Amino acid sequence: MDALDKCLQDNRVTFIPINTATFDAQVEHKTYPRFLLLEKDYFVAHVDGEAPVKCNYEARNKVMSEFWLGRIQRVTSDLKQVNGLWVSWRPLVHFFVYEGADSLQSECTALHNTAFEYANTDDFGALAEIVKRKPHCEQKYFGVNNGQTYTLVNTDNVEQKYEFSRLNLRTLGFKLWKEETTVQSLIDEEAQLAVFRPNPSRRPGFKLHDADGRVIVDGEPFMLHIANYEYDPESEMDDEYDDIPEDERQFYGKEWVKAMSSADQRPCFVNGALHNGTRFHAETIDGIMYIKNENRYLTTHLDPMDDYLYSDVGVPAKDNRIQIHYAEDGNIRLSAWGGRTYADYEWMGDEGGMITFGLEELYLGQSDPLKLRIVRL
């Protein structure tokens, strides 16, 4: 076991020593419907009584990730078969993780093709030498997670580094898994994309104002119209429009930001909704302006598996704050505090959609991020 590269899924399984002379897979299936049998040069995946499959150890994290869903087809998806063994398409990306770091996510599918170990030195050169002794791992670069910072380091030139945030982890993880790339190419690509990213710097004396430049004072109620999509119910000949009271027609046919309700203290999704939205107001605390609905603050988890917009009780911690930016037309865009992408809108059907901070990374420079118009009440 000590010779095996550790993987994220190790935290979710139990290792049991066996006697190979007496081991009977059929008997074990009665107790363990799914298990791996670890041999010297390969392992065998047994899933719910289906025909077992042999895999090389580089595929272990991927295979174990799919165990929870069952079915051999899931286990071998995104693998290829070579000489009777299921193997990964690409070399493993080796991550070094420091104690107390933000930590990689075992549930994140973008990290299937990884191995990791805890780092005990700040010397990237020493870490590079460890990677060079692992020929089954990617030799052009390795990953480091320290605190909230993630870094991809050139193995041959550790001074060349590409830093990214937890919100970018999912997108970059898929890129490293599916494509040939280098640290330099990522740096060059980022230089071209920088113009599409929010400015993380705070504006001194920030004031919230509407598209006409009128300042929104603390406590003043307003709604947030999703301004990316315009809809004219009269020109669309909407039969329902004539039945809407005149004082409600300004809301009809538009998409609004709506905080879902909750009877307890748990965070609530903040979504897009057709025809109606939530009444918000601003509150300034210690020079920081927050958007609230009732006693809840807009916030995000900054998790690559859960990067949606929420409302939650209690003043958000710095890493969970929402930062506001002004578009050229005076409307506003949102980002996570110091985030590298604007919030975007993930359409989910006729009733609206989800507001997320990770989706925009997939389409950076190709789509128009979420834009909100402040509508005074």
C-alpha positions in Angstrom: 0.0 0.0 0.0 2.8 2.4 0.8 4.0 2.2 -2.8 0.6 3.4 -4.2 0.1 7.0 -5.2 -2.6 8.4 -2.9 -5.8 9.6 -4.6 -8.7 11.7 -3.5 -11.1 8.8 -3.2 -9.0 7.1 -0.6 -10.8 9.3 2.0 -14.1 7.5 1.1 -13.0 3.8 1.3 -11.8 1.2 3.8 -8.7 -0.9 3.0 -8.9 -4.5 4.2 -6.0 -6.9 4.1 -6.9 -10.3 2.6 -5.4 -13.8 2.2 -5.1 -14.3 -1.5 -5.1 -18.1 -1.1 -8.5 -18.2 0.4 -10.1 -15.1 -1.1 -13.4 -15.8 -3.0 -14.9 -12.9 -4.9 -18.4 -14.4 -5.0 -18.5 -14.8 -1.3 -17.3 -11.2 -0.8 -20.0 -9.9 -3.0 -22.6 -11.0 -0.4 -21.0 -8.5 2.1 -19.5 -5.9 -0.3 -21.5 -5.4 -3.6 -18.6 -3.2 -4.9 -15.0 -3.5 -4.1 -11.5 -3.3 -5.6 -9.0 -6.2 -5.4 -5.5 -4.7 -5.4 -2.9 -6.9 -7.1 0.8 -6.1 -7.6 0.7 -4.5 -11.1 -3.1 -3.8 -11.5 -6.4 -3.8 -9.6 -9.7 -5.5 -10.4 -13.0 -3.7 -10.1 -15.9 -5.8 -8.9 -19.3 -3.9 -9.3 -22.6 -5.4 -8.3 -21.9 -8.9 -9.6 -21.0 -7.8 -13.2 -18.0 -9.2 -15.0 -14.9 -7.8 -13.2 -12.6 -5.4 -15.1 -8.8 -5.1 -14.8 -7.4 -1.5 -14.6 -4.0 0.0 -14.1 -3.3 2.0 -11.0 -3.3 5.3 -12.8 -7.1 4.8 -13.3 -7.8 4.2 -9.6 -9.2 7.5 -8.7 -11.4 7.6 -11.7 -12.7 4.1 -11.2 -13.4 4.6 -7.5 -15.2 7.9 -8.2 -17.7 6.0 -10.3 -18.2 3.2 -7.8 -21.0 5.1 -6.0 -23.1 5.1 -9.2 -22.5 1.5 -10.0 -22.5 -0.1 -13.4 -19.3 -1.2 -15.1 -20.1 1.2 -18.0 -19.7 4.1 -15.6 -16.5 2.7 -14.2 -14.8 2.4 -17.6 -16.1 5.6 -19.2 -13.3 8.0 -20.2 -10.8 5.1 -20.1 -9.2 3.1 -22.9 -8.3 -0.6 -23.1 -4.7 -1.5 -23.7 -3.4 -5.1 -23.5 -6.4 -6.2 -21.5 -6.1 -3.3 -19.0 -8.4 -0.3 -18.7 -6.1 2.7 -18.5 -6.3 6.5 -18.4 -6.0 8.5 -21.6 -3.7 11.0 -20.0 -0.9 10.9 -17.3 -2.1 11.7 -13.8 -1.7 15.3 -12.6 0.1 15.1 -9.3 -1.1 17.6 -6.7 0.7 18.6 -3.5 -1.6 19.7 -0.7 -0.5 21.6 2.4 -2.2 20.9 5.7 -5.1 23.3 6.3 -5.3 24.1 2.6 -8.6 24.9 0.8 -8.4 21.2 -0.2 -9.3 19.4 -3.4 -12.8 17.9 -3.8 -13.2 14.2 -4.1 -16.6 14.6 -5.7 -15.3 16.9 -8.5 -15.3 14.9 -11.7 -12.7 17.3 -13.2 -10.2 15.9 -10.7 -10.7 12.2 -11.7 -7.3 12.1 -13.3 -5.2 13.1 -10.3 -3.0 11.8 -7.6 -2.1 13.8 -4.5 0.1 13.8 -1.4 0.6 16.2 1.5 3.6 18.5 1.0 6.1 19.1 3.8 8.3 21.7 2.1 7.9 25.0 0.4 10.7 24.2 -2.0 9.0 23.7 -5.4 12.2 22.4 -6.8 12.1 19.5 -4.3 8.5 18.8 -5.2 9.4 18.8 -8.9 12.0 16.1 -8.2 9.3 14.0 -6.6 7.2 14.2 -9.7 10.1 13.3 -11.9 10.4 10.0 -10.1 6.8 9.2 -11.1 6.9 8.4 -14.8 3.1 7.7 -14.8 2.4 11.3 -13.8 2.4 14.3 -16.1 6.0 15.5 -16.4 5.4 19.0 -17.8 3.7 20.3 -14.7 2.3 19.6 -11.2 -0.3 21.2 -9.0 0.0 22.8 -5.6 -2.8 23.8 -3.2 -1.8 26.1 -0.4 -4.5 28.0 1.5 -7.1 29.3 -1.0 -4.5 29.4 -3.8 -3.9 26.8 -6.5 -0.8 26.8 -8.6 0.3 24.8 -11.7 4.1 24.7 -11.7 6.4 23.9 -14.6 8.4 20.8 -13.6 11.5 21.9 -15.4 11.3 25.6 -14.5 9.6 26.0 -11.1 9.7 29.8 -11.4 7.1 29.5 -14.2 3.8 29.2 -12.4 0.1 29.6 -13.3 -2.1 30.5 -10.4 -5.9 30.0 -10.4 -8.7 30.0 -7.9 -11.0 27.3 -6.5 -13.7 28.6 -8.9 -11.5 27.8 -11.8 -10.6 24.3 -10.5 -13.4 22.5 -12.3 -12.7 24.1 -15.7 -8.9 23.7 -15.5 -9.2 20.2 -14.2 -11.2 19.1 -17.3 -8.7 20.9 -19.5 -5.7 19.1 -18.0 -7.6 15.8 -18.3 -8.7 16.2 -21.9 -6.0 18.2 -23.6 -2.3 18.6 -24.1 -1.2 21.9 -22.6 1.7 23.6 -20.8 2.1 26.2 -18.1 3.2 28.8 -20.7 0.2 28.2 -22.9 -2.1 28.7 -19.9 -0.3 32.0 -19.1 -0.6 33.1 -22.7 -4.2 32.2 -22.8 -4.9 34.1 -19.6 -3.3 37.2 -20.9 -5.8 37.2 -23.8 -8.7 36.6 -21.5 -7.9 39.2 -18.9 -10.0 41.8 -20.6 -13.1 39.8 -20.0 -12.5 39.4 -16.3 -13.7 41.6 -13.5 -11.4 44.1 -11.8 -10.9 42.6 -8.3 -9.8 46.0 -6.9 -12.2 47.8 -4.6 -13.5 51.2 -5.6 -12.9 53.8 -2.9 -16.2 55.2 -1.5 -18.2 52.7 -3.5 -21.9 53.6 -3.9 -24.7 51.5 -5.3 -26.6 53.4 -8.0 -29.1 52.6 -10.8 -28.4 52.8 -14.5 -29.3 56.6 -14.4 -26.7 57.3 -11.8 -29.0 57.8 -8.9 -27.5 56.6 -5.6 -29.4 53.8 -3.8 -29.3 54.7 -0.1 -29.2 52.0 2.6 -32.6 50.5 3.2 -34.2 51.7 0.0 -36.1 48.9 -1.7 -35.4 47.7 -5.2 -35.6 44.7 -7.5 -33.0 43.3 -9.8 -34.1 42.7 -13.4 -32.0 40.3 -15.5 -31.2 42.8 -18.3 -29.5 40.4 -20.7 -32.9 39.4 -22.1 -35.5 41.9 -23.2 -39.1 40.8 -23.9 -41.9 43.0 -25.2 -45.2 41.2 -24.3 -47.3 43.5 -26.6 -45.1 42.8 -29.7 -45.1 39.1 -28.8 -48.9 39.3 -28.8 -49.1 37.6 -25.3 -52.7 36.8 -24.6 -52.1 36.9 -20.8 -50.7 40.5 -20.9 -54.1 42.2 -21.2 -55.3 40.5 -18.0 -52.4 41.8 -16.0 -53.2 44.9 -13.8 -51.4 48.0 -15.1 -49.3 48.5 -11.9 -47.9 45.0 -12.4 -47.2 45.1 -16.1 -43.7 46.5 -15.7 -42.8 43.1 -14.1 -44.5 40.9 -16.5 -42.5 39.0 -19.1 -39.2 39.9 -17.5 -36.8 37.8 -15.6 -36.0 38.9 -12.1 -33.6 37.8 -9.3 -35.6 35.9 -6.7 -34.4 34.6 -3.3 -36.1 31.4 -2.4 -37.7 31.3 1.0 -36.8 29.1 4.0 -38.3 28.6 7.4 -35.0 27.9 9.0 -31.5 29.3 9.1 -30.1 27.4 6.1 -28.8 29.2 3.0 -31.4 29.7 0.2 -30.8 29.6 -3.6 -31.1 33.0 -5.3 -32.4 32.2 -8.8 -33.8 33.9 -11.9 -37.6 33.9 -12.1 -40.1 34.9 -14.7 -42.6 37.7 -13.9 -41.7 38.3 -10.3 -38.7 38.8 -8.0 -37.5 39.6 -4.5 -37.4 43.0 -2.9 -33.8 43.8 -2.0 -32.0 46.6 -0.2 -28.5 47.7 0.5 -26.7 47.8 3.9 -23.3 49.2 4.5 -21.2 47.7 7.4 -17.7 48.9 8.1 -17.4 50.4 4.7 -18.6 47.3 2.9 -21.9 47.5 1.0 -24.0 44.3 1.1 -27.2 43.5 -0.8 -29.9 41.9 1.4 -33.4 40.5 1.3 -35.0 41.0 4.7 -32.3 39.8 7.1 -30.4 37.7 4.6 -27.2 38.6 2.7 -26.3 37.7 -0.9 -23.4 35.3 -0.7 -21.6 32.4 -2.4 -19.8 29.2 -1.2 -16.9 29.5 -3.6 -17.0 25.8 -4.1 -16.4 24.2 -7.6 -19.2 21.8 -6.9 -21.5 24.5 -5.3 -20.7 27.9 -6.7 -24.2 29.3 -6.9 -25.6 32.6 -5.6 -27.3 32.3 -2.1 -28.9 34.4 0.5 -27.9 33.5 4.1 -28.2 34.9 7.6 -25.2 36.6 9.1 -22.6 38.9 7.6 -20.7 36.9 5.0 -17.0 36.1 5.6 -14.7 37.9 3.2 -14.3 34.9 0.9 -18.0 34.5 0.6 -18.9 38.1 -0.1 -20.4 39.3 -3.4 -18.6 42.1 -5.3 -20.5 44.5 -7.5 -19.2 45.9 -10.8 -20.7 48.5 -13.2 -21.2 47.6 -16.9 -20.8 50.3 -19.6 -24.5 51.0 -19.6 -24.7 51.6 -15.9 -26.2 48.2 -15.0 -24.4 46.0 -12.6 -22.6 42.6 -12.7 -21.7 40.4 -9.8 -18.6 38.4 -9.0 -17.3 36.5 -5.9 -15.2 38.8 -3.8 -12.0 39.3 -5.7 -13.3 36.6 -8.2 -11.9 36.0 -11.7 -15.3 35.7 -13.5 -18.6 37.4 -13.4 -21.8 35.6 -12.4 -23.7 34.0 -15.2 -27.2 32.7 -15.7 -27.9 29.0 -16.2 -31.3 28.7 -17.8 -33.2 25.8 -16.3 -36.6 25.9 -18.0 -39.7 28.1 -18.5 -39.7 29.2 -14.8 -36.2 30.6 -14.7 -32.6 29.5 -13.9 -29.7 29.4 -11.6 -27.1 32.1 -11.0 -23.6 30.7 -10.8 -20.0 32.0 -10.6 -18.3 29.1 -12.3 -20.3 28.7 -15.5 -18.8 31.9 -17.1 -15.3 30.4 -17.0 -16.4 27.9 -19.6 -17.5 30.6 -22.0 -15.2 33.5 -21.1 -15.1 36.0 -24.0 -17.8 34.1 -25.8 -20.9 35.1 -23.9 -22.4 38.1 -22.2 -22.3 37.5 -18.4 -25.3 38.2 -16.1 -26.2 41.8 -16.1 -28.7 43.3 -13.6 -30.8 46.4 -13.8 -31.7 48.0 -10.5 -35.5 48.9 -10.5 -36.5 51.2 -7.7 -39.8 50.4 -5.9 
